[in-house]
Amino acid sequence: MTTELCMLMWSVVLGLVQVALAATCTVGQRGLGWTASPRDEAKPPLSGIGGRLQRASANFLETFPFFVAVVLAAHLLQRHDHLTVLGAQLYFWARVAYLPAYAAGIPYLRTLIWAASIVGIVLVLAATF
């Protein structure tokens, strides 16, 4: 397995961890009854760290499809070099760092980390041309 595909698999694990953390906070703030319900009634957004974890999870889900697409495209095109490896690793490790930075509410650092993950996607994308 290439490094890029390995980073893709670990990113799936990271995404599952983020969904689980956000779900745990949802149960903690809204209760198991609401979580098991059809959720027809509107509720205010989660507060504190629960809200930040939920937003971090949503942000991951916004970038992850792009990462999947470029990694699979590079793999199918058999493009594998130092830039694709760097890009995949940069995306993954930036997303790992993003979660605690967002959970802690660190504004500018979190944005810088997010930008690093986007640079990772762009590096892999560049290799497909």
C-alpha positions as CSV (number, residue, x, y, z in Angstrom):
1,M,0.0,0.0,0.0
2,T,1.3,3.4,-0.9
3,T,1.8,6.1,1.7
4,E,-1.0,8.1,0.1
5,L,-3.5,5.3,0.4
6,C,-2.3,4.6,4.0
7,M,-2.9,8.3,4.8
8,L,-6.4,7.9,3.2
9,M,-7.2,4.9,5.4
10,W,-6.0,6.7,8.6
11,S,-8.1,9.7,7.6
12,V,-11.1,7.5,7.5
13,V,-10.3,6.4,11.1
14,L,-9.8,10.1,12.1
15,G,-13.2,10.9,10.6
16,L,-14.9,8.1,12.5
17,V,-13.2,9.4,15.7
18,Q,-14.5,12.9,15.1
19,V,-18.1,11.7,14.4
20,A,-17.9,9.6,17.6
21,L,-16.7,12.5,19.7
22,A,-19.4,14.8,18.3
23,A,-22.1,12.2,18.9
24,T,-20.9,11.7,22.5
25,C,-21.1,15.4,23.2
26,T,-24.6,15.5,21.6
27,V,-25.8,12.7,23.9
28,G,-24.2,14.5,26.8
29,Q,-25.9,17.8,26.1
30,R,-29.3,16.7,24.7
31,G,-29.8,13.3,26.2
32,L,-30.2,9.8,24.8
33,G,-33.9,10.3,24.3
34,W,-33.4,13.2,21.9
35,T,-30.6,11.4,20.1
36,A,-32.8,8.3,19.6
37,S,-35.7,10.4,18.5
38,P,-36.5,11.5,14.9
39,R,-35.2,15.0,15.9
40,D,-38.3,16.8,14.6
41,E,-38.0,19.6,17.1
42,A,-35.4,22.2,16.5
43,K,-32.7,22.6,19.2
44,P,-30.1,25.3,19.7
45,P,-26.6,24.4,18.5
46,L,-24.4,22.5,21.0
47,S,-22.4,24.8,23.3
48,G,-18.8,24.8,24.4
49,I,-16.5,22.0,23.5
50,G,-19.4,19.9,22.2
51,G,-20.3,22.6,19.6
52,R,-16.6,23.0,18.6
53,L,-16.2,19.2,18.2
54,Q,-19.4,19.1,16.1
55,R,-18.2,21.9,13.9
56,A,-14.7,20.4,13.6
57,S,-16.3,17.1,12.4
58,A,-18.4,19.0,9.9
59,N,-15.3,20.8,8.6
60,F,-13.5,17.5,8.2
61,L,-16.4,16.2,6.2
62,E,-16.2,19.3,3.9
63,T,-12.6,18.7,3.0
64,F,-12.4,14.9,3.1
65,P,-14.1,14.2,-0.3
66,F,-11.6,16.4,-2.0
67,F,-8.8,14.4,-0.4
68,V,-10.3,11.1,-1.4
69,A,-10.7,12.3,-5.0
70,V,-7.1,13.5,-5.4
71,V,-5.5,10.5,-3.7
72,L,-7.6,8.0,-5.8
73,A,-6.9,10.0,-8.9
74,A,-3.1,10.0,-8.2
75,H,-3.3,6.3,-7.5
76,L,-5.2,5.4,-10.7
77,L,-2.9,7.6,-12.7
78,Q,0.1,5.9,-11.0
79,R,1.5,9.3,-9.8
80,H,3.5,8.6,-6.7
81,D,6.4,10.9,-5.8
82,H,7.7,13.0,-2.9
83,L,5.0,15.7,-3.5
84,T,2.1,13.2,-3.4
85,V,3.5,11.7,-0.2
86,L,4.1,15.1,1.3
87,G,0.6,16.3,0.4
88,A,-1.1,13.2,1.8
89,Q,0.9,13.4,5.0
90,L,0.4,17.1,5.3
91,Y,-3.4,16.7,4.9
92,F,-3.6,13.9,7.5
93,W,-1.4,15.4,10.2
94,A,-3.0,18.8,9.8
95,R,-6.4,17.3,10.2
96,V,-5.1,15.5,13.4
97,A,-3.8,18.8,14.7
98,Y,-7.0,20.7,13.7
99,L,-9.2,18.7,16.1
100,P,-7.6,19.7,19.4
101,A,-6.9,23.2,18.1
102,Y,-10.6,23.7,17.3
103,A,-11.8,21.9,20.5
104,A,-9.6,24.2,22.5
105,G,-10.9,27.3,20.7
106,I,-7.6,28.5,19.3
107,P,-8.7,30.8,16.5
108,Y,-5.7,31.8,14.3
109,L,-3.7,28.6,14.8
110,R,-6.8,26.5,13.8
111,T,-7.1,28.5,10.6
112,L,-3.4,28.0,9.8
113,I,-3.7,24.3,10.4
114,W,-6.8,24.2,8.1
115,A,-4.8,26.0,5.4
116,A,-2.0,23.4,5.7
117,S,-4.5,20.6,5.1
118,I,-5.7,22.4,2.0
119,V,-2.1,22.8,0.8
120,G,-1.8,19.0,1.2
121,I,-4.8,18.4,-1.1
122,V,-3.4,20.9,-3.7
123,L,0.0,19.1,-3.6
124,V,-1.6,15.7,-4.4
125,L,-3.8,17.4,-7.0
126,A,-0.8,19.0,-8.7
127,A,0.7,15.6,-9.3
128,T,-2.3,14.4,-11.3
129,F,-1.6,17.0,-14.1
